[in-house]
Amino acid sequence: MEPDVTTLAVDCGGGGIKASVLDAQGTVHAAPVRTATPYPLPPTRLVRTIASLAEQLPPAGRATVGMPGMLRHGVVVATPHYITRSGPRTRVLPELVLHWSGFDMRRALQDALGVPVLVLNDAEVHGAGVIAGAGLEMIVTLGTGLGNAVFDGGVLAPHVELSQGPVRWGLTYDDYIGEHERLRLGDAHWSRRVRKVVEALRPMYLWDRLYLGGGNSRRIVAPVVERLGDDVVIVPNSAGIVGGVRAWDLRGRGPVSEG
């Protein structure tokens, strides 16, 4: 890591986008700036939104952007929320599906920001902010939907869009424990669903440690937290920003790449 480099860290969610600038140690150098995620959201509009946030912050030598969906080497394969008319659970617009599929977000942001850019799934950036770098570590983020990433010995594994996997009643994981269901069910009932998801995933991944992050992880009620197990750790949502610095240490390890 370059000792004096600063990083613009951008966390793009289904409901909001926030950004800050951090030094090489992960210390925040400016209060984070936020905006509601605008819809409809073609990729060029997201690029402009990120550039607008960057203009409100001190200059940085590089940028890390985390966004929902399947990304490979900074290119969008699919994104679940940004193809909709007015946000999660609204009508999918076929023209946005076409605009997003294969869009080179890394290149577009480098052109807009004028610095090297790393673009990853948002849960991968969260995970980079909290992992110890030993054993099989998994992060599940709870927010608008469900995000996930897996690290083996600190190496990021190829991404799997667990959020789109079926659970029951025709629901995906996004549907089953996303924000919409939390609001409908209340925190206690929703928390029990989170525990069911953890118990379903445990024999599939056999992790050494599971981190639960994202904006809703703090809403898991205490009785459920106590029953999650010693191998489960709840981490703050700020990891999505701090991970913007640590994610650069993953370059050349696993599927993370600037190119």
C-alpha positions as CSV (number, residue, x, y, z in Angstrom):
1,M,0.0,0.0,0.0
2,E,1.3,3.5,-0.9
3,P,1.8,5.3,2.5
4,D,0.2,8.6,1.5
5,V,-2.5,7.6,-0.9
6,T,-6.1,8.6,-0.1
7,T,-9.1,6.7,-1.2
8,L,-12.5,7.9,-2.2
9,A,-14.8,5.1,-0.9
10,V,-18.3,5.0,-2.3
11,D,-21.0,2.6,-1.0
12,C,-24.0,2.3,-3.4
13,G,-27.2,0.8,-2.0
14,G,-30.7,0.4,-3.2
15,G,-31.9,3.3,-1.2
16,G,-28.9,5.6,-0.7
17,I,-25.3,6.3,-1.9
18,K,-22.7,7.6,0.5
19,A,-19.0,8.5,0.1
20,S,-16.0,9.6,2.0
21,V,-12.3,10.0,1.7
22,L,-9.9,8.0,3.9
23,D,-6.1,7.8,4.3
24,A,-4.1,4.6,4.0
25,Q,-4.8,3.7,7.6
26,G,-8.6,4.0,7.1
27,T,-9.0,7.2,8.9
28,V,-11.8,9.3,7.6
29,H,-10.6,12.7,6.3
30,A,-14.0,14.2,5.6
31,A,-17.5,13.8,6.9
32,P,-19.3,11.3,4.6
33,V,-21.7,12.8,2.1
34,R,-24.9,11.1,1.1
35,T,-27.7,11.2,-1.4
36,A,-30.8,9.1,-2.1
37,T,-30.3,6.6,-4.9
38,P,-32.0,8.3,-7.9
39,Y,-34.4,6.3,-10.1
40,P,-34.7,5.4,-12.8
41,L,-31.0,4.8,-12.8
42,P,-29.2,4.0,-16.0
43,P,-25.4,3.5,-15.5
44,T,-24.5,7.0,-16.8
45,R,-26.7,8.5,-14.1
46,L,-25.0,6.5,-11.4
47,V,-21.6,7.7,-12.7
48,R,-22.7,11.3,-12.6
49,T,-24.1,10.9,-9.1
50,I,-20.8,9.4,-7.8
51,A,-18.8,12.2,-9.5
52,S,-21.1,14.8,-7.9
53,L,-20.5,13.3,-4.4
54,A,-16.7,13.3,-5.1
55,E,-16.8,17.0,-5.9
56,Q,-18.1,17.6,-2.4
57,L,-15.1,15.8,-0.8
58,P,-11.3,16.4,-0.7
59,P,-9.3,15.1,-3.8
60,A,-8.3,11.4,-3.6
61,G,-5.7,9.4,-5.4
62,R,-7.9,6.5,-6.1
63,A,-11.5,5.3,-5.7
64,T,-13.3,2.2,-4.5
65,V,-17.0,1.7,-5.4
66,G,-19.2,-1.0,-4.0
67,M,-22.5,-1.6,-5.7
68,P,-25.2,-4.4,-5.6
69,G,-25.1,-7.2,-8.2
70,M,-22.7,-9.4,-10.1
71,L,-19.6,-7.7,-11.2
72,R,-16.5,-9.1,-12.9
73,H,-13.3,-7.0,-13.2
74,G,-15.4,-3.9,-12.9
75,V,-17.9,-4.9,-15.5
76,V,-21.5,-5.3,-14.5
77,V,-23.0,-8.7,-15.4
78,A,-26.3,-8.0,-13.6
79,T,-27.6,-5.6,-10.9
80,P,-31.0,-6.3,-9.1
81,H,-32.2,-2.8,-8.0
82,Y,-30.9,-0.5,-10.6
83,I,-32.9,-2.0,-13.4
84,T,-36.2,-1.0,-11.9
85,R,-38.4,2.0,-12.5
86,S,-38.4,3.5,-9.1
87,G,-36.3,1.3,-6.8
88,P,-36.4,-2.2,-5.2
89,R,-39.7,-4.2,-5.7
90,T,-40.9,-1.9,-8.5
91,R,-41.3,-2.8,-12.2
92,V,-38.1,-3.9,-14.1
93,L,-37.5,-1.8,-17.2
94,P,-36.1,-3.9,-20.1
95,E,-34.2,-1.0,-21.5
96,L,-32.3,-0.6,-18.2
97,V,-31.5,-4.4,-18.2
98,L,-29.8,-3.8,-21.6
99,H,-28.0,-0.6,-20.5
100,W,-26.5,-2.3,-17.4
101,S,-25.6,-5.7,-18.8
102,G,-21.9,-5.6,-19.8
103,F,-21.4,-1.9,-18.7
104,D,-17.8,-1.2,-17.9
105,M,-18.3,0.7,-14.6
106,R,-14.7,0.8,-13.8
107,R,-13.7,2.4,-17.0
108,A,-16.6,4.9,-16.9
109,L,-15.7,6.0,-13.4
110,Q,-12.0,6.3,-14.2
111,D,-12.9,8.6,-17.0
112,A,-15.2,10.6,-14.8
113,L,-13.0,10.8,-11.7
114,G,-9.6,10.9,-13.3
115,V,-8.1,8.4,-10.8
116,P,-7.6,4.6,-10.7
117,V,-10.9,2.9,-9.7
118,L,-11.8,-0.5,-8.1
119,V,-15.4,-1.6,-8.6
120,L,-16.7,-4.5,-6.5
121,N,-19.9,-6.0,-5.2
122,D,-20.9,-3.9,-2.1
123,A,-20.7,-6.9,0.2
124,E,-17.2,-7.7,-1.0
125,V,-16.1,-4.2,0.0
126,H,-17.8,-4.6,3.4
127,G,-16.0,-7.9,3.9
128,A,-12.7,-6.3,3.1
129,G,-13.3,-3.9,5.9
130,V,-13.8,-6.6,8.6
131,I,-12.0,-9.9,7.7
132,A,-9.1,-11.1,9.8
133,G,-7.5,-12.8,6.7
134,A,-7.4,-16.3,8.3
135,G,-9.6,-19.3,7.6
136,L,-12.9,-19.3,5.6
137,E,-14.7,-16.0,6.3
138,M,-18.0,-15.1,5.0
139,I,-20.0,-11.8,5.2
140,V,-23.7,-11.4,4.8
141,T,-25.0,-7.9,4.5
142,L,-28.6,-7.0,5.5
143,G,-30.1,-3.9,3.9
144,T,-32.4,-3.3,1.0
145,G,-31.7,-7.0,0.2
146,L,-29.1,-9.5,1.1
147,G,-25.4,-9.3,0.0
148,N,-22.7,-11.8,0.5
149,A,-19.0,-12.5,-0.1
150,V,-16.5,-15.2,0.9
151,F,-12.8,-14.9,1.7
152,D,-10.4,-17.8,2.1
153,G,-7.2,-16.9,3.9
154,G,-7.9,-13.3,3.0
155,V,-8.4,-14.1,-0.7
156,L,-11.7,-13.0,-2.2
157,A,-13.6,-16.0,-3.8
158,P,-15.5,-15.6,-7.0
159,H,-18.8,-13.9,-6.4
160,V,-22.1,-15.8,-6.0
161,E,-25.4,-13.9,-6.1
162,L,-26.9,-15.6,-3.1
163,S,-29.5,-12.9,-3.0
164,Q,-31.2,-14.3,-6.0
165,G,-31.4,-17.9,-4.7
166,P,-34.8,-19.3,-3.9
167,V,-35.9,-19.7,-0.3
168,R,-39.6,-20.7,-0.1
169,W,-43.0,-19.6,-1.4
170,G,-41.2,-18.4,-4.6
171,L,-39.2,-15.8,-2.6
172,T,-35.5,-15.1,-3.1
173,Y,-33.2,-14.3,-0.2
174,D,-33.6,-10.6,-1.2
175,D,-37.4,-11.0,-0.8
176,Y,-37.2,-13.1,2.4
177,I,-35.1,-10.9,4.6
178,G,-34.9,-7.6,2.7
179,E,-36.0,-4.3,4.1
180,H,-39.5,-4.6,2.8
181,E,-40.1,-7.8,4.9
182,R,-38.4,-6.3,8.0
183,L,-40.9,-3.4,7.8
184,R,-43.8,-5.7,7.3
185,L,-42.9,-8.3,10.0
186,G,-41.2,-6.1,12.7
187,D,-37.7,-6.6,14.0
188,A,-38.4,-9.6,16.2
189,H,-40.1,-11.8,13.5
190,W,-37.6,-10.6,10.9
191,S,-34.7,-11.4,13.2
192,R,-35.9,-15.0,13.5
193,R,-35.8,-15.2,9.7
194,V,-32.2,-14.0,9.7
195,R,-31.3,-16.8,12.1
196,K,-33.1,-19.3,9.8
197,V,-30.9,-18.1,7.0
198,V,-27.8,-18.4,9.0
199,E,-28.6,-21.9,10.0
200,A,-29.4,-22.8,6.4
201,L,-26.1,-21.4,5.1
202,R,-23.9,-22.8,7.8
203,P,-23.7,-26.5,6.5
204,M,-23.3,-25.1,2.9
205,Y,-20.3,-23.0,3.7
206,L,-18.9,-24.4,6.9
207,W,-17.2,-21.0,7.6
208,D,-14.7,-20.4,10.4
209,R,-16.4,-17.0,10.9
210,L,-19.5,-15.3,9.6
211,Y,-19.9,-11.6,9.7
212,L,-23.4,-10.0,9.6
213,G,-23.2,-6.4,8.4
214,G,-25.2,-3.8,6.5
215,G,-27.5,-1.2,7.8
216,N,-30.0,-3.7,9.2
217,S,-27.6,-5.9,11.1
218,R,-28.0,-3.6,14.2
219,R,-31.8,-4.4,14.1
220,I,-31.3,-8.1,15.0
221,V,-33.0,-8.4,18.4
222,A,-30.9,-9.4,21.4
223,P,-32.4,-12.9,22.0
224,V,-31.7,-13.9,18.4
225,V,-28.1,-12.4,18.6
226,E,-27.5,-14.7,21.6
227,R,-28.5,-17.7,19.7
228,L,-26.6,-17.1,16.4
229,G,-23.5,-18.9,17.7
230,D,-19.9,-18.0,18.6
231,D,-18.9,-18.2,15.0
232,V,-21.1,-15.2,14.0
233,V,-20.1,-11.6,14.6
234,I,-22.2,-8.5,13.9
235,V,-20.2,-5.7,12.4
236,P,-21.0,-2.0,11.8
237,N,-22.2,-0.7,8.5
238,S,-19.2,1.7,8.4
239,A,-17.2,-1.3,7.1
240,G,-18.6,-0.5,3.7
241,I,-16.5,2.7,3.7
242,V,-13.4,1.4,5.6
243,G,-13.3,-1.6,3.3
244,G,-12.8,0.8,0.4
245,V,-9.2,1.2,1.5
246,R,-8.5,-2.5,2.4
247,A,-10.0,-3.7,-0.8
248,W,-6.9,-2.5,-2.7
249,D,-4.8,-5.0,-0.8
250,L,-6.7,-7.8,-2.4
251,R,-5.5,-6.9,-5.9
252,G,-3.8,-9.8,-7.6
253,R,-5.4,-12.2,-5.0
254,G,-8.5,-14.1,-6.2
255,P,-10.8,-12.4,-8.7
256,V,-10.0,-8.8,-7.7
257,S,-8.4,-6.8,-10.5
258,E,-8.0,-3.3,-11.7
259,G,-8.0,-4.4,-15.3
